[in-house]
Amino acid sequence: MRLLAGVDTPDSGVIRTDKSISWPVGQSGGFQGSLSARDNVKFVCRIYGFVGEEMTRRVRYVEEFAEIGAWFDEPIRTYSSGMRSRIAFGLSMAFEFDYYLIDEVMAAGDNSFRKKCEEVFREKLGKSKIFLTTHNMKEVERLCDIVLLVDNGELKLYDDVAKGIEAYRTK
């Protein structure tokens, strides 16, 4: 995941694609703690070249998605981990990518928030693909159409999701 996101560089070989790939969805480690969620979202918008109405639309999306009220304008360092997760997930979904990198993000938040996240994922799956890293096989069944299983450093491809899940469970 870190290689696909461009966070790490490969020791050998090259990753090439003409597709857009998200940062790991829901990652809040990149937030600047003294800035508010609003200012952090604006910063990311600027990085991706969005200003004016396009920036306003994305900021509004994250604010409404996160549902943290007036906290949206307080420094992120004052947030609970759940509040940061809500902002991070909303920010990830405010941008369109060909591929979204998802690492156990569905485990965060309460039931209502998890349901909201899954609904957005389903919406994104209509236009994009996901790379999902998880130990939750119910998520794999619901969201995936192939399984890549890493087993003792070897990558195994399963076109049949049920067979991939079975291989995971028996390893």
DRENPA-3360 file (N, C-alpha, C; in nm, 2 decimals, always signed):
BEGIN
1 = MRLLAGVD = +0.08/-0.12/+0.00/+0.00/+0.00/+0.00/+0.09/+0.13/+0.00 ~ +0.19/+0.12/+0.08/+0.28/+0.24/+0.09/+0.35/+0.27/-0.04 ~ +0.38/+0.16/-0.11/+0.45/+0.17/-0.24/+0.35/+0.23/-0.35 ~ +0.23/+0.18/-0.35/+0.13/+0.23/-0.44/+0.09/+0.37/-0.42 ~ +0.09/+0.41/-0.29/+0.06/+0.55/-0.25/+0.17/+0.65/-0.28 ~ +0.29/+0.59/-0.31/+0.41/+0.68/-0.33/+0.47/+0.73/-0.20 ~ +0.43/+0.67/-0.09/+0.49/+0.70/+0.04/+0.63/+0.64/+0.05 ~ +0.65/+0.52/+0.00/+0.78/+0.46/+0.00/+0.82/+0.44/-0.14;
9 = TPDSGVIR = +0.95/+0.42/-0.17/+1.00/+0.39/-0.30/+1.05/+0.24/-0.30 ~ +1.03/+0.17/-0.41/+1.07/+0.03/-0.41/+1.22/+0.02/-0.41 ~ +1.27/-0.09/-0.34/+1.41/-0.12/-0.34/+1.46/-0.16/-0.48 ~ +1.37/-0.22/-0.56/+1.40/-0.25/-0.70/+1.27/-0.25/-0.78 ~ +1.29/-0.24/-0.90/+1.17/-0.23/-0.99/+1.10/-0.09/-0.99 ~ +0.99/-0.08/-1.06/+0.93/+0.04/-1.08/+0.78/+0.02/-1.08 ~ +0.70/+0.11/-1.02/+0.56/+0.11/-1.03/+0.51/+0.22/-1.13 ~ +0.45/+0.17/-1.24/+0.40/+0.27/-1.34/+0.25/+0.25/-1.36;
17 = TDKSISWP = +0.19/+0.37/-1.37/+0.05/+0.37/-1.41/+0.01/+0.50/-1.46 ~ -0.09/+0.50/-1.55/-0.15/+0.63/-1.59/-0.28/+0.66/-1.52 ~ -0.30/+0.59/-1.41/-0.42/+0.60/-1.33/-0.39/+0.69/-1.21 ~ -0.49/+0.76/-1.16/-0.47/+0.83/-1.03/-0.50/+0.74/-0.91 ~ -0.41/+0.75/-0.82/-0.42/+0.66/-0.70/-0.42/+0.75/-0.57 ~ -0.52/+0.72/-0.49/-0.54/+0.81/-0.37/-0.42/+0.78/-0.27 ~ -0.42/+0.87/-0.17/-0.34/+0.84/-0.05/-0.42/+0.74/+0.03 ~ -0.36/+0.67/+0.13/-0.44/+0.57/+0.20/-0.56/+0.64/+0.27;
25 = VGQSGGFQ = -0.68/+0.59/+0.23/-0.80/+0.65/+0.27/-0.81/+0.65/+0.43 ~ -0.85/+0.76/+0.48/-0.87/+0.77/+0.62/-0.75/+0.80/+0.70 ~ -0.63/+0.81/+0.64/-0.51/+0.84/+0.71/-0.51/+0.98/+0.76 ~ -0.50/+1.00/+0.89/-0.50/+1.14/+0.95/-0.36/+1.18/+0.99 ~ -0.26/+1.10/+0.97/-0.13/+1.13/+1.02/-0.07/+1.26/+0.95 ~ -0.12/+1.29/+0.83/-0.07/+1.41/+0.76/-0.13/+1.54/+0.80 ~ -0.22/+1.54/+0.89/-0.29/+1.67/+0.93/-0.19/+1.75/+1.01 ~ -0.20/+1.88/+0.99/-0.12/+1.98/+1.07/-0.20/+2.01/+1.19;
33 = GSLSARDN = -0.16/+1.97/+1.31/-0.24/+1.98/+1.43/-0.28/+2.12/+1.48 ~ -0.21/+2.22/+1.44/-0.24/+2.35/+1.49/-0.35/+2.42/+1.40 ~ -0.37/+2.36/+1.28/-0.47/+2.41/+1.19/-0.61/+2.34/+1.21 ~ -0.71/+2.41/+1.18/-0.84/+2.35/+1.19/-0.86/+2.24/+1.08 ~ -0.97/+2.17/+1.09/-1.00/+2.07/+0.98/-1.03/+2.15/+0.85 ~ -1.10/+2.26/+0.86/-1.12/+2.35/+0.74/-0.99/+2.39/+0.67 ~ -0.90/+2.43/+0.75/-0.77/+2.48/+0.69/-0.69/+2.36/+0.64 ~ -0.69/+2.25/+0.70/-0.63/+2.13/+0.65/-0.69/+2.08/+0.52;
41 = VKFVCRIY = -0.82/+2.09/+0.51/-0.89/+2.05/+0.38/-0.85/+2.15/+0.27 ~ -0.85/+2.28/+0.31/-0.81/+2.38/+0.21/-0.67/+2.35/+0.16 ~ -0.58/+2.32/+0.25/-0.44/+2.29/+0.21/-0.43/+2.18/+0.11 ~ -0.50/+2.07/+0.14/-0.50/+1.96/+0.04/-0.56/+2.00/-0.09 ~ -0.67/+2.07/-0.09/-0.73/+2.12/-0.21/-0.63/+2.20/-0.29 ~ -0.55/+2.29/-0.23/-0.45/+2.37/-0.30/-0.35/+2.27/-0.37 ~ -0.31/+2.17/-0.29/-0.21/+2.08/-0.35/-0.26/+2.02/-0.48 ~ -0.39/+1.98/-0.48/-0.45/+1.92/-0.60/-0.50/+2.02/-0.70;
49 = GFVGEEMT = -0.47/+2.15/-0.67/-0.50/+2.25/-0.77/-0.65/+2.30/-0.77 ~ -0.72/+2.28/-0.66/-0.86/+2.32/-0.65/-0.86/+2.45/-0.57 ~ -0.92/+2.55/-0.63/-0.94/+2.68/-0.56/-1.08/+2.73/-0.59 ~ -1.12/+2.84/-0.53/-1.25/+2.90/-0.56/-1.37/+2.81/-0.52 ~ -1.46/+2.80/-0.61/-1.59/+2.73/-0.59/-1.56/+2.58/-0.57 ~ -1.46/+2.53/-0.65/-1.43/+2.38/-0.64/-1.37/+2.35/-0.50 ~ -1.29/+2.44/-0.44/-1.24/+2.42/-0.31/-1.36/+2.43/-0.21 ~ -1.44/+2.53/-0.22/-1.55/+2.55/-0.13/-1.64/+2.43/-0.13;
57 = RRVRYVEE = -1.67/+2.37/-0.25/-1.75/+2.25/-0.26/-1.69/+2.13/-0.18 ~ -1.56/+2.11/-0.19/-1.49/+2.00/-0.13/-1.49/+2.02/+0.03 ~ -1.46/+2.15/+0.07/-1.46/+2.18/+0.21/-1.60/+2.15/+0.27 ~ -1.70/+2.19/+0.20/-1.84/+2.17/+0.25/-1.87/+2.02/+0.26 ~ -1.82/+1.95/+0.16/-1.85/+1.80/+0.16/-1.79/+1.74/+0.29 ~ -1.66/+1.77/+0.31/-1.59/+1.71/+0.43/-1.66/+1.76/+0.56 ~ -1.70/+1.88/+0.57/-1.76/+1.93/+0.69/-1.90/+1.86/+0.71 ~ -1.97/+1.84/+0.61/-2.10/+1.78/+0.62/-2.09/+1.63/+0.65;
65 = FAEIGAWF = -1.99/+1.57/+0.58/-1.96/+1.42/+0.60/-1.92/+1.39/+0.75 ~ -1.83/+1.48/+0.80/-1.77/+1.45/+0.93/-1.87/+1.47/+1.04 ~ -1.97/+1.56/+1.03/-2.07/+1.58/+1.13/-2.01/+1.61/+1.27 ~ -1.91/+1.70/+1.27/-1.85/+1.74/+1.40/-1.89/+1.88/+1.44 ~ -1.98/+1.94/+1.37/-2.02/+2.08/+1.41/-1.91/+2.18/+1.41 ~ -1.92/+2.26/+1.52/-1.83/+2.38/+1.53/-1.68/+2.33/+1.55 ~ -1.66/+2.21/+1.59/-1.52/+2.15/+1.60/-1.45/+2.16/+1.47 ~ -1.52/+2.17/+1.36/-1.45/+2.17/+1.23/-1.36/+2.29/+1.21;
73 = DEPIRTYS = -1.38/+2.40/+1.29/-1.30/+2.52/+1.29/-1.20/+2.53/+1.41 ~ -1.19/+2.42/+1.49/-1.10/+2.42/+1.60/-0.97/+2.34/+1.55 ~ -0.86/+2.36/+1.62/-0.73/+2.29/+1.58/-0.75/+2.14/+1.59 ~ -0.70/+2.07/+1.49/-0.72/+1.92/+1.49/-0.65/+1.86/+1.61 ~ -0.55/+1.92/+1.67/-0.48/+1.86/+1.78/-0.58/+1.84/+1.90 ~ -0.69/+1.91/+1.90/-0.79/+1.91/+2.01/-0.90/+1.80/+1.98 ~ -0.89/+1.73/+1.87/-0.99/+1.63/+1.83/-0.97/+1.50/+1.90 ~ -1.07/+1.42/+1.91/-1.06/+1.28/+1.95/-1.02/+1.20/+1.83;
81 = SGMRSRIA = -0.97/+1.08/+1.85/-0.93/+1.00/+1.73/-1.05/+0.97/+1.64 ~ -1.17/+0.96/+1.69/-1.29/+0.94/+1.61/-1.31/+1.06/+1.52 ~ -1.30/+1.18/+1.58/-1.32/+1.30/+1.50/-1.22/+1.31/+1.39 ~ -1.09/+1.28/+1.42/-0.99/+1.28/+1.32/-1.02/+1.18/+1.21 ~ -1.07/+1.07/+1.24/-1.11/+0.96/+1.15/-1.22/+1.01/+1.05 ~ -1.31/+1.08/+1.11/-1.42/+1.13/+1.03/-1.37/+1.24/+0.93 ~ -1.29/+1.32/+0.97/-1.23/+1.42/+0.88/-1.14/+1.36/+0.78 ~ -1.06/+1.26/+0.82/-0.97/+1.20/+0.72/-1.05/+1.12/+0.62;
89 = FGLSMAFE = -1.15/+1.05/+0.66/-1.23/+0.97/+0.56/-1.30/+1.06/+0.47 ~ -1.37/+1.17/+0.52/-1.44/+1.26/+0.44/-1.35/+1.33/+0.34 ~ -1.23/+1.36/+0.38/-1.13/+1.43/+0.29/-1.09/+1.33/+0.18 ~ -1.07/+1.21/+0.21/-1.04/+1.11/+0.11/-1.15/+1.09/+0.01 ~ -1.27/+1.10/+0.05/-1.38/+1.08/-0.04/-1.42/+1.21/-0.12 ~ -1.36/+1.32/-0.08/-1.39/+1.45/-0.14/-1.32/+1.46/-0.28 ~ -1.23/+1.37/-0.31/-1.15/+1.37/-0.43/-1.19/+1.25/-0.51 ~ -1.18/+1.26/-0.64/-1.20/+1.15/-0.73/-1.07/+1.09/-0.78;
97 = FDYYLIDE = -1.06/+0.96/-0.76/-0.94/+0.89/-0.80/-0.98/+0.77/-0.88 ~ -0.89/+0.71/-0.96/-0.92/+0.59/-1.03/-0.91/+0.47/-0.94 ~ -0.82/+0.48/-0.84/-0.80/+0.38/-0.74/-0.79/+0.44/-0.60 ~ -0.86/+0.38/-0.50/-0.86/+0.42/-0.36/-0.79/+0.32/-0.29 ~ -0.69/+0.36/-0.20/-0.62/+0.27/-0.12/-0.68/+0.26/+0.02 ~ -0.73/+0.15/+0.06/-0.81/+0.14/+0.18/-0.75/+0.03/+0.27 ~ -0.71/+0.08/+0.39/-0.64/-0.01/+0.49/-0.71/-0.01/+0.62 ~ -0.80/-0.11/+0.63/-0.87/-0.14/+0.76/-0.96/-0.02/+0.80;
105 = VMAAGDNS = -0.99/+0.07/+0.71/-1.06/+0.20/+0.75/-1.20/+0.17/+0.80 ~ -1.26/+0.06/+0.75/-1.40/+0.04/+0.79/-1.41/+0.00/+0.94 ~ -1.30/-0.03/+1.01/-1.30/-0.06/+1.15/-1.32/+0.06/+1.24 ~ -1.31/+0.18/+1.18/-1.31/+0.30/+1.26/-1.45/+0.35/+1.28 ~ -1.48/+0.41/+1.39/-1.61/+0.48/+1.41/-1.72/+0.39/+1.46 ~ -1.83/+0.46/+1.49/-1.95/+0.38/+1.54/-2.02/+0.32/+1.42 ~ -2.13/+0.25/+1.45/-2.20/+0.17/+1.35/-2.26/+0.27/+1.24 ~ -2.31/+0.38/+1.28/-2.37/+0.48/+1.19/-2.26/+0.53/+1.09;
113 = FRKKCEEV = -2.14/+0.56/+1.15/-2.04/+0.61/+1.07/-1.99/+0.51/+0.97 ~ -1.97/+0.38/+1.02/-1.93/+0.27/+0.93/-2.03/+0.25/+0.82 ~ -2.16/+0.26/+0.85/-2.26/+0.25/+0.74/-2.24/+0.36/+0.64 ~ -2.22/+0.48/+0.69/-2.20/+0.59/+0.60/-2.08/+0.57/+0.51 ~ -1.97/+0.52/+0.57/-1.85/+0.50/+0.49/-1.87/+0.39/+0.38 ~ -1.94/+0.29/+0.42/-1.97/+0.18/+0.32/-2.06/+0.23/+0.21 ~ -2.15/+0.32/+0.24/-2.24/+0.37/+0.13/-2.16/+0.46/+0.03 ~ -2.06/+0.53/+0.09/-1.98/+0.61/+0.00/-1.88/+0.52/-0.08;
121 = FREKLGKS = -1.83/+0.42/-0.02/-1.75/+0.32/-0.10/-1.83/+0.26/-0.21 ~ -1.95/+0.22/-0.19/-2.03/+0.16/-0.29/-2.05/+0.26/-0.41 ~ -2.07/+0.39/-0.37/-2.08/+0.49/-0.47/-1.96/+0.51/-0.55 ~ -1.84/+0.51/-0.48/-1.71/+0.52/-0.55/-1.68/+0.40/-0.64 ~ -1.73/+0.28/-0.60/-1.70/+0.16/-0.68/-1.77/+0.17/-0.81 ~ -1.87/+0.25/-0.83/-1.94/+0.27/-0.96/-1.85/+0.34/-1.06 ~ -1.75/+0.41/-1.01/-1.66/+0.49/-1.10/-1.51/+0.45/-1.08 ~ -1.48/+0.39/-0.97/-1.34/+0.37/-0.94/-1.32/+0.23/-0.89;
129 = KIFLTTHN = -1.20/+0.19/-0.87/-1.16/+0.06/-0.81/-1.10/+0.09/-0.67 ~ -1.09/-0.01/-0.59/-1.02/+0.00/-0.46/-0.92/-0.11/-0.44 ~ -0.82/-0.08/-0.37/-0.72/-0.17/-0.31/-0.76/-0.18/-0.16 ~ -0.81/-0.29/-0.12/-0.85/-0.30/+0.02/-0.76/-0.40/+0.10 ~ -0.70/-0.35/+0.21/-0.62/-0.44/+0.29/-0.70/-0.46/+0.42 ~ -0.74/-0.58/+0.45/-0.82/-0.61/+0.56/-0.81/-0.75/+0.61 ~ -0.85/-0.78/+0.73/-0.87/-0.91/+0.78/-1.01/-0.95/+0.79 ~ -1.10/-0.86/+0.75/-1.24/-0.87/+0.76/-1.30/-0.93/+0.63;
137 = MKEVERLC = -1.32/-1.06/+0.63/-1.36/-1.13/+0.51/-1.50/-1.09/+0.46 ~ -1.59/-1.04/+0.55/-1.72/-0.99/+0.51/-1.70/-0.87/+0.42 ~ -1.61/-0.78/+0.45/-1.58/-0.67/+0.37/-1.53/-0.71/+0.23 ~ -1.44/-0.81/+0.23/-1.39/-0.87/+0.10/-1.50/-0.92/+0.02 ~ -1.60/-0.99/+0.08/-1.71/-1.05/+0.01/-1.80/-0.93/-0.05 ~ -1.82/-0.83/+0.03/-1.90/-0.72/-0.02/-1.84/-0.63/-0.12 ~ -1.71/-0.60/-0.11/-1.65/-0.50/-0.19/-1.55/-0.54/-0.30 ~ -1.51/-0.67/-0.30/-1.40/-0.71/-0.39/-1.45/-0.80/-0.50;
145 = DIVLLVDN = -1.37/-0.79/-0.61/-1.40/-0.89/-0.72/-1.28/-0.98/-0.75 ~ -1.17/-0.95/-0.69/-1.05/-1.04/-0.69/-0.98/-1.03/-0.55 ~ -0.90/-1.14/-0.52/-0.83/-1.14/-0.40/-0.68/-1.16/-0.43 ~ -0.60/-1.07/-0.37/-0.45/-1.09/-0.38/-0.41/-1.13/-0.24 ~ -0.36/-1.24/-0.22/-0.32/-1.29/-0.09/-0.17/-1.30/-0.08 ~ -0.11/-1.23/+0.02/+0.03/-1.23/+0.05/+0.06/-1.34/+0.15 ~ +0.13/-1.44/+0.10/+0.16/-1.56/+0.18/+0.31/-1.59/+0.18 ~ +0.37/-1.57/+0.30/+0.52/-1.59/+0.31/+0.60/-1.51/+0.20;
153 = GELKLYDD = +0.56/-1.39/+0.18/+0.62/-1.30/+0.09/+0.59/-1.32/-0.06 ~ +0.50/-1.42/-0.08/+0.46/-1.45/-0.22/+0.32/-1.40/-0.24 ~ +0.29/-1.34/-0.36/+0.16/-1.28/-0.39/+0.08/-1.39/-0.47 ~ -0.04/-1.42/-0.43/-0.12/-1.52/-0.50/-0.25/-1.45/-0.54 ~ -0.29/-1.47/-0.67/-0.41/-1.40/-0.72/-0.52/-1.51/-0.73 ~ -0.64/-1.46/-0.68/-0.76/-1.54/-0.69/-0.87/-1.46/-0.76 ~ -0.90/-1.51/-0.88/-1.01/-1.45/-0.95/-1.15/-1.48/-0.89 ~ -1.15/-1.59/-0.82/-1.27/-1.63/-0.74/-1.26/-1.58/-0.60;
161 = VAKGIEAY = -1.34/-1.48/-0.56/-1.33/-1.43/-0.42/-1.34/-1.53/-0.32 ~ -1.44/-1.62/-0.33/-1.47/-1.72/-0.23/-1.34/-1.81/-0.21 ~ -1.27/-1.85/-0.32/-1.15/-1.93/-0.31/-1.04/-1.85/-0.24 ~ -1.03/-1.72/-0.27/-0.93/-1.64/-0.21/-0.95/-1.63/-0.06 ~ -1.08/-1.61/-0.02/-1.12/-1.61/+0.12/-1.08/-1.74/+0.19 ~ -1.12/-1.85/+0.13/-1.09/-1.99/+0.18/-0.94/-2.00/+0.20 ~ -0.86/-1.96/+0.10/-0.71/-1.97/+0.11/-0.66/-1.89/+0.23 ~ -0.72/-1.77/+0.25/-0.68/-1.68/+0.36/-0.71/-1.75/+0.49;
169 = RTK = -0.83/-1.81/+0.50/-0.87/-1.88/+0.63/-0.79/-2.00/+0.66 ~ -0.74/-2.07/+0.56/-0.67/-2.19/+0.59/-0.52/-2.18/+0.60 ~ -0.47/-2.05/+0.58/-0.32/-2.04/+0.59/-0.27/-2.02/+0.73;
% end
